Amino acid sequence: MNQFKGQVAELEARLESLKAVLPEQKDVADLLRRIQTLATQSNLAIRGFKPAPSVTKTMHAEWPIALQLDGTYHNLGMFFDRVSKFSRIINISNIDIRANTAPTANSTVSADCVATTFVLLEQKPAAAGVPAAGAPAAAKSN
């Protein structure tokens, strides 16, 4: 029994650490703050942050956010590197990088991209007496 309690405690601790990677709810303010911190650490300016509607999948929801960034090409690369090492899963796609028409020392390129993060959907237990989807129905006995 003690060994079982130890395993349960270990699995609960592991679940808590994984919730940072794939949280159960989306928090726009927190995510904006974290992405802003990564951009600031990379010497980039966020010119646009536009969350899009979530796309629901089987066990998770994908939450795309359109970003507009200004800075240097090197700093943009550092930002993408920092995002790749972030504790929460964030995929960067649809990257469009343009040279600025009037470059400065700290802003030579502008970039548009989509940062997609994920939210774990809570699994609701099946109602009593109702078979789960794909489960065979119980045979009737007469």
Chimera marker file (.cmm) of the C-alpha trace (Angstrom):
<marker_set name="trace">
<marker id="1" x="0.000" y="0.000" z="0.000" r="1" g="1" b="0" radius="0.5"/>
<marker id="2" x="2.863" y="2.399" z="0.812" r="1" g="1" b="0" radius="0.5"/>
<marker id="3" x="4.489" y="1.640" z="-2.534" r="1" g="1" b="0" radius="0.5"/>
<marker id="4" x="1.190" y="2.436" z="-4.307" r="1" g="1" b="0" radius="0.5"/>
<marker id="5" x="0.865" y="5.740" z="-2.401" r="1" g="1" b="0" radius="0.5"/>
<marker id="6" x="4.427" y="6.604" z="-3.414" r="1" g="1" b="0" radius="0.5"/>
<marker id="7" x="3.654" y="5.903" z="-7.068" r="1" g="1" b="0" radius="0.5"/>
<marker id="8" x="0.507" y="8.040" z="-6.899" r="1" g="1" b="0" radius="0.5"/>
<marker id="9" x="2.451" y="10.929" z="-5.354" r="1" g="1" b="0" radius="0.5"/>
<marker id="10" x="5.146" y="10.598" z="-8.030" r="1" g="1" b="0" radius="0.5"/>
<marker id="11" x="2.580" y="10.555" z="-10.857" r="1" g="1" b="0" radius="0.5"/>
<marker id="12" x="0.738" y="13.578" z="-9.411" r="1" g="1" b="0" radius="0.5"/>
<marker id="13" x="4.019" y="15.524" z="-9.237" r="1" g="1" b="0" radius="0.5"/>
<marker id="14" x="4.760" y="14.551" z="-12.835" r="1" g="1" b="0" radius="0.5"/>
<marker id="15" x="1.268" y="15.669" z="-13.911" r="1" g="1" b="0" radius="0.5"/>
<marker id="16" x="1.785" y="19.071" z="-12.271" r="1" g="1" b="0" radius="0.5"/>
<marker id="17" x="5.086" y="19.550" z="-14.104" r="1" g="1" b="0" radius="0.5"/>
<marker id="18" x="3.448" y="18.588" z="-17.419" r="1" g="1" b="0" radius="0.5"/>
<marker id="19" x="0.634" y="21.118" z="-16.904" r="1" g="1" b="0" radius="0.5"/>
<marker id="20" x="3.223" y="23.856" z="-17.485" r="1" g="1" b="0" radius="0.5"/>
<marker id="21" x="3.884" y="22.348" z="-20.927" r="1" g="1" b="0" radius="0.5"/>
<marker id="22" x="0.224" y="21.790" z="-21.811" r="1" g="1" b="0" radius="0.5"/>
<marker id="23" x="-2.025" y="23.827" z="-19.486" r="1" g="1" b="0" radius="0.5"/>
<marker id="24" x="-5.730" y="23.116" z="-18.980" r="1" g="1" b="0" radius="0.5"/>
<marker id="25" x="-6.844" y="26.680" z="-19.683" r="1" g="1" b="0" radius="0.5"/>
<marker id="26" x="-5.765" y="29.563" z="-21.832" r="1" g="1" b="0" radius="0.5"/>
<marker id="27" x="-4.739" y="32.805" z="-20.196" r="1" g="1" b="0" radius="0.5"/>
<marker id="28" x="-4.252" y="35.591" z="-22.727" r="1" g="1" b="0" radius="0.5"/>
<marker id="29" x="-2.692" y="38.047" z="-20.262" r="1" g="1" b="0" radius="0.5"/>
<marker id="30" x="-0.174" y="35.531" z="-18.932" r="1" g="1" b="0" radius="0.5"/>
<marker id="31" x="0.841" y="34.323" z="-22.383" r="1" g="1" b="0" radius="0.5"/>
<marker id="32" x="1.207" y="37.893" z="-23.680" r="1" g="1" b="0" radius="0.5"/>
<marker id="33" x="3.386" y="38.748" z="-20.682" r="1" g="1" b="0" radius="0.5"/>
<marker id="34" x="5.591" y="35.701" z="-21.256" r="1" g="1" b="0" radius="0.5"/>
<marker id="35" x="5.962" y="36.297" z="-25.007" r="1" g="1" b="0" radius="0.5"/>
<marker id="36" x="6.685" y="39.977" z="-24.301" r="1" g="1" b="0" radius="0.5"/>
<marker id="37" x="9.427" y="38.914" z="-21.890" r="1" g="1" b="0" radius="0.5"/>
<marker id="38" x="10.970" y="36.614" z="-24.517" r="1" g="1" b="0" radius="0.5"/>
<marker id="39" x="10.789" y="39.410" z="-27.118" r="1" g="1" b="0" radius="0.5"/>
<marker id="40" x="12.346" y="41.944" z="-24.725" r="1" g="1" b="0" radius="0.5"/>
<marker id="41" x="15.160" y="39.518" z="-23.858" r="1" g="1" b="0" radius="0.5"/>
<marker id="42" x="15.769" y="39.212" z="-27.614" r="1" g="1" b="0" radius="0.5"/>
<marker id="43" x="15.698" y="42.998" z="-28.203" r="1" g="1" b="0" radius="0.5"/>
<marker id="44" x="12.530" y="42.758" z="-30.319" r="1" g="1" b="0" radius="0.5"/>
<marker id="45" x="9.412" y="44.915" z="-30.243" r="1" g="1" b="0" radius="0.5"/>
<marker id="46" x="5.990" y="43.305" z="-30.501" r="1" g="1" b="0" radius="0.5"/>
<marker id="47" x="3.910" y="45.514" z="-32.807" r="1" g="1" b="0" radius="0.5"/>
<marker id="48" x="0.906" y="43.210" z="-32.907" r="1" g="1" b="0" radius="0.5"/>
<marker id="49" x="-0.542" y="40.383" z="-30.782" r="1" g="1" b="0" radius="0.5"/>
<marker id="50" x="-3.854" y="39.056" z="-32.081" r="1" g="1" b="0" radius="0.5"/>
<marker id="51" x="-5.253" y="35.825" z="-30.604" r="1" g="1" b="0" radius="0.5"/>
<marker id="52" x="-7.420" y="33.834" z="-33.024" r="1" g="1" b="0" radius="0.5"/>
<marker id="53" x="-10.237" y="31.419" z="-32.106" r="1" g="1" b="0" radius="0.5"/>
<marker id="54" x="-9.139" y="28.061" z="-30.743" r="1" g="1" b="0" radius="0.5"/>
<marker id="55" x="-9.343" y="24.962" z="-32.918" r="1" g="1" b="0" radius="0.5"/>
<marker id="56" x="-10.645" y="21.999" z="-30.926" r="1" g="1" b="0" radius="0.5"/>
<marker id="57" x="-9.028" y="18.611" z="-31.495" r="1" g="1" b="0" radius="0.5"/>
<marker id="58" x="-9.652" y="15.289" z="-29.749" r="1" g="1" b="0" radius="0.5"/>
<marker id="59" x="-7.691" y="15.863" z="-26.540" r="1" g="1" b="0" radius="0.5"/>
<marker id="60" x="-6.463" y="19.434" z="-26.903" r="1" g="1" b="0" radius="0.5"/>
<marker id="61" x="-7.253" y="22.789" z="-28.439" r="1" g="1" b="0" radius="0.5"/>
<marker id="62" x="-4.837" y="24.667" z="-30.697" r="1" g="1" b="0" radius="0.5"/>
<marker id="63" x="-4.704" y="28.365" z="-29.966" r="1" g="1" b="0" radius="0.5"/>
<marker id="64" x="-3.083" y="30.435" z="-32.760" r="1" g="1" b="0" radius="0.5"/>
<marker id="65" x="-1.851" y="33.967" z="-32.085" r="1" g="1" b="0" radius="0.5"/>
<marker id="66" x="-0.742" y="36.302" z="-34.887" r="1" g="1" b="0" radius="0.5"/>
<marker id="67" x="2.438" y="38.210" z="-33.965" r="1" g="1" b="0" radius="0.5"/>
<marker id="68" x="4.054" y="41.237" z="-35.599" r="1" g="1" b="0" radius="0.5"/>
<marker id="69" x="7.668" y="41.758" z="-34.566" r="1" g="1" b="0" radius="0.5"/>
<marker id="70" x="10.309" y="44.431" z="-35.273" r="1" g="1" b="0" radius="0.5"/>
<marker id="71" x="14.043" y="44.151" z="-34.696" r="1" g="1" b="0" radius="0.5"/>
<marker id="72" x="17.115" y="42.709" z="-36.328" r="1" g="1" b="0" radius="0.5"/>
<marker id="73" x="17.380" y="39.398" z="-38.148" r="1" g="1" b="0" radius="0.5"/>
<marker id="74" x="19.799" y="38.076" z="-35.506" r="1" g="1" b="0" radius="0.5"/>
<marker id="75" x="17.469" y="39.099" z="-32.654" r="1" g="1" b="0" radius="0.5"/>
<marker id="76" x="14.535" y="37.463" z="-34.415" r="1" g="1" b="0" radius="0.5"/>
<marker id="77" x="16.544" y="34.230" z="-34.515" r="1" g="1" b="0" radius="0.5"/>
<marker id="78" x="17.300" y="34.571" z="-30.782" r="1" g="1" b="0" radius="0.5"/>
<marker id="79" x="13.568" y="35.055" z="-30.100" r="1" g="1" b="0" radius="0.5"/>
<marker id="80" x="12.680" y="31.892" z="-32.022" r="1" g="1" b="0" radius="0.5"/>
<marker id="81" x="15.398" y="30.021" z="-30.122" r="1" g="1" b="0" radius="0.5"/>
<marker id="82" x="14.017" y="31.234" z="-26.778" r="1" g="1" b="0" radius="0.5"/>
<marker id="83" x="10.479" y="30.241" z="-27.798" r="1" g="1" b="0" radius="0.5"/>
<marker id="84" x="11.761" y="26.754" z="-28.683" r="1" g="1" b="0" radius="0.5"/>
<marker id="85" x="13.178" y="26.383" z="-25.158" r="1" g="1" b="0" radius="0.5"/>
<marker id="86" x="10.112" y="27.790" z="-23.401" r="1" g="1" b="0" radius="0.5"/>
<marker id="87" x="8.427" y="25.479" z="-20.881" r="1" g="1" b="0" radius="0.5"/>
<marker id="88" x="5.043" y="25.732" z="-22.647" r="1" g="1" b="0" radius="0.5"/>
<marker id="89" x="4.657" y="24.215" z="-26.121" r="1" g="1" b="0" radius="0.5"/>
<marker id="90" x="4.594" y="27.020" z="-28.702" r="1" g="1" b="0" radius="0.5"/>
<marker id="91" x="4.943" y="26.345" z="-32.431" r="1" g="1" b="0" radius="0.5"/>
<marker id="92" x="5.937" y="29.170" z="-34.781" r="1" g="1" b="0" radius="0.5"/>
<marker id="93" x="4.605" y="29.000" z="-38.363" r="1" g="1" b="0" radius="0.5"/>
<marker id="94" x="3.732" y="31.172" z="-41.363" r="1" g="1" b="0" radius="0.5"/>
<marker id="95" x="6.848" y="33.310" z="-40.925" r="1" g="1" b="0" radius="0.5"/>
<marker id="96" x="7.041" y="36.329" z="-43.216" r="1" g="1" b="0" radius="0.5"/>
<marker id="97" x="10.215" y="38.442" z="-42.837" r="1" g="1" b="0" radius="0.5"/>
<marker id="98" x="10.620" y="41.765" z="-44.637" r="1" g="1" b="0" radius="0.5"/>
<marker id="99" x="13.460" y="44.279" z="-44.714" r="1" g="1" b="0" radius="0.5"/>
<marker id="100" x="12.454" y="47.656" z="-43.275" r="1" g="1" b="0" radius="0.5"/>
<marker id="101" x="12.358" y="50.476" z="-45.823" r="1" g="1" b="0" radius="0.5"/>
<marker id="102" x="14.079" y="52.820" z="-43.336" r="1" g="1" b="0" radius="0.5"/>
<marker id="103" x="16.294" y="50.523" z="-41.230" r="1" g="1" b="0" radius="0.5"/>
<marker id="104" x="17.817" y="51.657" z="-37.949" r="1" g="1" b="0" radius="0.5"/>
<marker id="105" x="20.516" y="50.019" z="-35.842" r="1" g="1" b="0" radius="0.5"/>
<marker id="106" x="17.884" y="48.193" z="-33.742" r="1" g="1" b="0" radius="0.5"/>
<marker id="107" x="15.240" y="47.579" z="-36.414" r="1" g="1" b="0" radius="0.5"/>
<marker id="108" x="16.285" y="46.181" z="-39.773" r="1" g="1" b="0" radius="0.5"/>
<marker id="109" x="13.454" y="43.672" z="-40.317" r="1" g="1" b="0" radius="0.5"/>
<marker id="110" x="9.766" y="43.236" z="-39.573" r="1" g="1" b="0" radius="0.5"/>
<marker id="111" x="8.241" y="39.795" z="-39.236" r="1" g="1" b="0" radius="0.5"/>
<marker id="112" x="4.745" y="38.383" z="-39.131" r="1" g="1" b="0" radius="0.5"/>
<marker id="113" x="4.216" y="34.877" z="-37.793" r="1" g="1" b="0" radius="0.5"/>
<marker id="114" x="1.701" y="32.684" z="-36.042" r="1" g="1" b="0" radius="0.5"/>
<marker id="115" x="2.549" y="31.359" z="-32.589" r="1" g="1" b="0" radius="0.5"/>
<marker id="116" x="0.358" y="28.357" z="-31.836" r="1" g="1" b="0" radius="0.5"/>
<marker id="117" x="0.097" y="27.073" z="-28.312" r="1" g="1" b="0" radius="0.5"/>
<marker id="118" x="-2.005" y="24.241" z="-26.983" r="1" g="1" b="0" radius="0.5"/>
<marker id="119" x="-4.541" y="23.778" z="-24.196" r="1" g="1" b="0" radius="0.5"/>
<marker id="120" x="-5.407" y="20.402" z="-22.700" r="1" g="1" b="0" radius="0.5"/>
<marker id="121" x="-9.132" y="19.670" z="-22.839" r="1" g="1" b="0" radius="0.5"/>
<marker id="122" x="-10.603" y="18.283" z="-19.663" r="1" g="1" b="0" radius="0.5"/>
<marker id="123" x="-11.864" y="14.748" z="-20.175" r="1" g="1" b="0" radius="0.5"/>
<marker id="124" x="-15.381" y="14.365" z="-18.787" r="1" g="1" b="0" radius="0.5"/>
<marker id="125" x="-16.281" y="10.925" z="-17.487" r="1" g="1" b="0" radius="0.5"/>
<marker id="126" x="-18.979" y="9.099" z="-19.466" r="1" g="1" b="0" radius="0.5"/>
<marker id="127" x="-22.417" y="9.102" z="-17.867" r="1" g="1" b="0" radius="0.5"/>
<marker id="128" x="-23.413" y="5.895" z="-16.080" r="1" g="1" b="0" radius="0.5"/>
<marker id="129" x="-25.111" y="3.436" z="-18.398" r="1" g="1" b="0" radius="0.5"/>
<marker id="130" x="-24.024" y="5.265" z="-21.546" r="1" g="1" b="0" radius="0.5"/>
<marker id="131" x="-21.268" y="3.468" z="-23.463" r="1" g="1" b="0" radius="0.5"/>
<marker id="132" x="-18.274" y="5.526" z="-24.496" r="1" g="1" b="0" radius="0.5"/>
<marker id="133" x="-17.915" y="6.369" z="-28.172" r="1" g="1" b="0" radius="0.5"/>
<marker id="134" x="-16.634" y="3.353" z="-30.054" r="1" g="1" b="0" radius="0.5"/>
<marker id="135" x="-17.410" y="0.980" z="-27.175" r="1" g="1" b="0" radius="0.5"/>
<marker id="136" x="-19.576" y="-2.031" z="-28.035" r="1" g="1" b="0" radius="0.5"/>
<marker id="137" x="-23.108" y="-1.918" z="-26.666" r="1" g="1" b="0" radius="0.5"/>
<marker id="138" x="-23.926" y="-4.499" z="-24.021" r="1" g="1" b="0" radius="0.5"/>
<marker id="139" x="-25.910" y="-7.470" z="-25.323" r="1" g="1" b="0" radius="0.5"/>
<marker id="140" x="-29.526" y="-7.700" z="-24.148" r="1" g="1" b="0" radius="0.5"/>
<marker id="141" x="-30.521" y="-10.813" z="-22.346" r="1" g="1" b="0" radius="0.5"/>
<marker id="142" x="-34.142" y="-11.947" z="-22.636" r="1" g="1" b="0" radius="0.5"/>
<link id1="1" id2="2" r="1" g="1" b="0" radius="0.2"/>
<link id1="2" id2="3" r="1" g="1" b="0" radius="0.2"/>
<link id1="3" id2="4" r="1" g="1" b="0" radius="0.2"/>
<link id1="4" id2="5" r="1" g="1" b="0" radius="0.2"/>
<link id1="5" id2="6" r="1" g="1" b="0" radius="0.2"/>
<link id1="6" id2="7" r="1" g="1" b="0" radius="0.2"/>
<link id1="7" id2="8" r="1" g="1" b="0" radius="0.2"/>
<link id1="8" id2="9" r="1" g="1" b="0" radius="0.2"/>
<link id1="9" id2="10" r="1" g="1" b="0" radius="0.2"/>
<link id1="10" id2="11" r="1" g="1" b="0" radius="0.2"/>
<link id1="11" id2="12" r="1" g="1" b="0" radius="0.2"/>
<link id1="12" id2="13" r="1" g="1" b="0" radius="0.2"/>
<link id1="13" id2="14" r="1" g="1" b="0" radius="0.2"/>
<link id1="14" id2="15" r="1" g="1" b="0" radius="0.2"/>
<link id1="15" id2="16" r="1" g="1" b="0" radius="0.2"/>
<link id1="16" id2="17" r="1" g="1" b="0" radius="0.2"/>
<link id1="17" id2="18" r="1" g="1" b="0" radius="0.2"/>
<link id1="18" id2="19" r="1" g="1" b="0" radius="0.2"/>
<link id1="19" id2="20" r="1" g="1" b="0" radius="0.2"/>
<link id1="20" id2="21" r="1" g="1" b="0" radius="0.2"/>
<link id1="21" id2="22" r="1" g="1" b="0" radius="0.2"/>
<link id1="22" id2="23" r="1" g="1" b="0" radius="0.2"/>
<link id1="23" id2="24" r="1" g="1" b="0" radius="0.2"/>
<link id1="24" id2="25" r="1" g="1" b="0" radius="0.2"/>
<link id1="25" id2="26" r="1" g="1" b="0" radius="0.2"/>
<link id1="26" id2="27" r="1" g="1" b="0" radius="0.2"/>
<link id1="27" id2="28" r="1" g="1" b="0" radius="0.2"/>
<link id1="28" id2="29" r="1" g="1" b="0" radius="0.2"/>
<link id1="29" id2="30" r="1" g="1" b="0" radius="0.2"/>
<link id1="30" id2="31" r="1" g="1" b="0" radius="0.2"/>
<link id1="31" id2="32" r="1" g="1" b="0" radius="0.2"/>
<link id1="32" id2="33" r="1" g="1" b="0" radius="0.2"/>
<link id1="33" id2="34" r="1" g="1" b="0" radius="0.2"/>
<link id1="34" id2="35" r="1" g="1" b="0" radius="0.2"/>
<link id1="35" id2="36" r="1" g="1" b="0" radius="0.2"/>
<link id1="36" id2="37" r="1" g="1" b="0" radius="0.2"/>
<link id1="37" id2="38" r="1" g="1" b="0" radius="0.2"/>
<link id1="38" id2="39" r="1" g="1" b="0" radius="0.2"/>
<link id1="39" id2="40" r="1" g="1" b="0" radius="0.2"/>
<link id1="40" id2="41" r="1" g="1" b="0" radius="0.2"/>
<link id1="41" id2="42" r="1" g="1" b="0" radius="0.2"/>
<link id1="42" id2="43" r="1" g="1" b="0" radius="0.2"/>
<link id1="43" id2="44" r="1" g="1" b="0" radius="0.2"/>
<link id1="44" id2="45" r="1" g="1" b="0" radius="0.2"/>
<link id1="45" id2="46" r="1" g="1" b="0" radius="0.2"/>
<link id1="46" id2="47" r="1" g="1" b="0" radius="0.2"/>
<link id1="47" id2="48" r="1" g="1" b="0" radius="0.2"/>
<link id1="48" id2="49" r="1" g="1" b="0" radius="0.2"/>
<link id1="49" id2="50" r="1" g="1" b="0" radius="0.2"/>
<link id1="50" id2="51" r="1" g="1" b="0" radius="0.2"/>
<link id1="51" id2="52" r="1" g="1" b="0" radius="0.2"/>
<link id1="52" id2="53" r="1" g="1" b="0" radius="0.2"/>
<link id1="53" id2="54" r="1" g="1" b="0" radius="0.2"/>
<link id1="54" id2="55" r="1" g="1" b="0" radius="0.2"/>
<link id1="55" id2="56" r="1" g="1" b="0" radius="0.2"/>
<link id1="56" id2="57" r="1" g="1" b="0" radius="0.2"/>
<link id1="57" id2="58" r="1" g="1" b="0" radius="0.2"/>
<link id1="58" id2="59" r="1" g="1" b="0" radius="0.2"/>
<link id1="59" id2="60" r="1" g="1" b="0" radius="0.2"/>
<link id1="60" id2="61" r="1" g="1" b="0" radius="0.2"/>
<link id1="61" id2="62" r="1" g="1" b="0" radius="0.2"/>
<link id1="62" id2="63" r="1" g="1" b="0" radius="0.2"/>
<link id1="63" id2="64" r="1" g="1" b="0" radius="0.2"/>
<link id1="64" id2="65" r="1" g="1" b="0" radius="0.2"/>
<link id1="65" id2="66" r="1" g="1" b="0" radius="0.2"/>
<link id1="66" id2="67" r="1" g="1" b="0" radius="0.2"/>
<link id1="67" id2="68" r="1" g="1" b="0" radius="0.2"/>
<link id1="68" id2="69" r="1" g="1" b="0" radius="0.2"/>
<link id1="69" id2="70" r="1" g="1" b="0" radius="0.2"/>
<link id1="70" id2="71" r="1" g="1" b="0" radius="0.2"/>
<link id1="71" id2="72" r="1" g="1" b="0" radius="0.2"/>
<link id1="72" id2="73" r="1" g="1" b="0" radius="0.2"/>
<link id1="73" id2="74" r="1" g="1" b="0" radius="0.2"/>
<link id1="74" id2="75" r="1" g="1" b="0" radius="0.2"/>
<link id1="75" id2="76" r="1" g="1" b="0" radius="0.2"/>
<link id1="76" id2="77" r="1" g="1" b="0" radius="0.2"/>
<link id1="77" id2="78" r="1" g="1" b="0" radius="0.2"/>
<link id1="78" id2="79" r="1" g="1" b="0" radius="0.2"/>
<link id1="79" id2="80" r="1" g="1" b="0" radius="0.2"/>
<link id1="80" id2="81" r="1" g="1" b="0" radius="0.2"/>
<link id1="81" id2="82" r="1" g="1" b="0" radius="0.2"/>
<link id1="82" id2="83" r="1" g="1" b="0" radius="0.2"/>
<link id1="83" id2="84" r="1" g="1" b="0" radius="0.2"/>
<link id1="84" id2="85" r="1" g="1" b="0" radius="0.2"/>
<link id1="85" id2="86" r="1" g="1" b="0" radius="0.2"/>
<link id1="86" id2="87" r="1" g="1" b="0" radius="0.2"/>
<link id1="87" id2="88" r="1" g="1" b="0" radius="0.2"/>
<link id1="88" id2="89" r="1" g="1" b="0" radius="0.2"/>
<link id1="89" id2="90" r="1" g="1" b="0" radius="0.2"/>
<link id1="90" id2="91" r="1" g="1" b="0" radius="0.2"/>
<link id1="91" id2="92" r="1" g="1" b="0" radius="0.2"/>
<link id1="92" id2="93" r="1" g="1" b="0" radius="0.2"/>
<link id1="93" id2="94" r="1" g="1" b="0" radius="0.2"/>
<link id1="94" id2="95" r="1" g="1" b="0" radius="0.2"/>
<link id1="95" id2="96" r="1" g="1" b="0" radius="0.2"/>
<link id1="96" id2="97" r="1" g="1" b="0" radius="0.2"/>
<link id1="97" id2="98" r="1" g="1" b="0" radius="0.2"/>
<link id1="98" id2="99" r="1" g="1" b="0" radius="0.2"/>
<link id1="99" id2="100" r="1" g="1" b="0" radius="0.2"/>
<link id1="100" id2="101" r="1" g="1" b="0" radius="0.2"/>
<link id1="101" id2="102" r="1" g="1" b="0" radius="0.2"/>
<link id1="102" id2="103" r="1" g="1" b="0" radius="0.2"/>
<link id1="103" id2="104" r="1" g="1" b="0" radius="0.2"/>
<link id1="104" id2="105" r="1" g="1" b="0" radius="0.2"/>
<link id1="105" id2="106" r="1" g="1" b="0" radius="0.2"/>
<link id1="106" id2="107" r="1" g="1" b="0" radius="0.2"/>
<link id1="107" id2="108" r="1" g="1" b="0" radius="0.2"/>
<link id1="108" id2="109" r="1" g="1" b="0" radius="0.2"/>
<link id1="109" id2="110" r="1" g="1" b="0" radius="0.2"/>
<link id1="110" id2="111" r="1" g="1" b="0" radius="0.2"/>
<link id1="111" id2="112" r="1" g="1" b="0" radius="0.2"/>
<link id1="112" id2="113" r="1" g="1" b="0" radius="0.2"/>
<link id1="113" id2="114" r="1" g="1" b="0" radius="0.2"/>
<link id1="114" id2="115" r="1" g="1" b="0" radius="0.2"/>
<link id1="115" id2="116" r="1" g="1" b="0" radius="0.2"/>
<link id1="116" id2="117" r="1" g="1" b="0" radius="0.2"/>
<link id1="117" id2="118" r="1" g="1" b="0" radius="0.2"/>
<link id1="118" id2="119" r="1" g="1" b="0" radius="0.2"/>
<link id1="119" id2="120" r="1" g="1" b="0" radius="0.2"/>
<link id1="120" id2="121" r="1" g="1" b="0" radius="0.2"/>
<link id1="121" id2="122" r="1" g="1" b="0" radius="0.2"/>
<link id1="122" id2="123" r="1" g="1" b="0" radius="0.2"/>
<link id1="123" id2="124" r="1" g="1" b="0" radius="0.2"/>
<link id1="124" id2="125" r="1" g="1" b="0" radius="0.2"/>
<link id1="125" id2="126" r="1" g="1" b="0" radius="0.2"/>
<link id1="126" id2="127" r="1" g="1" b="0" radius="0.2"/>
<link id1="127" id2="128" r="1" g="1" b="0" radius="0.2"/>
<link id1="128" id2="129" r="1" g="1" b="0" radius="0.2"/>
<link id1="129" id2="130" r="1" g="1" b="0" radius="0.2"/>
<link id1="130" id2="131" r="1" g="1" b="0" radius="0.2"/>
<link id1="131" id2="132" r="1" g="1" b="0" radius="0.2"/>
<link id1="132" id2="133" r="1" g="1" b="0" radius="0.2"/>
<link id1="133" id2="134" r="1" g="1" b="0" radius="0.2"/>
<link id1="134" id2="135" r="1" g="1" b="0" radius="0.2"/>
<link id1="135" id2="136" r="1" g="1" b="0" radius="0.2"/>
<link id1="136" id2="137" r="1" g="1" b="0" radius="0.2"/>
<link id1="137" id2="138" r="1" g="1" b="0" radius="0.2"/>
<link id1="138" id2="139" r="1" g="1" b="0" radius="0.2"/>
<link id1="139" id2="140" r="1" g="1" b="0" radius="0.2"/>
<link id1="140" id2="141" r="1" g="1" b="0" radius="0.2"/>
<link id1="141" id2="142" r="1" g="1" b="0" radius="0.2"/>
</marker_set>
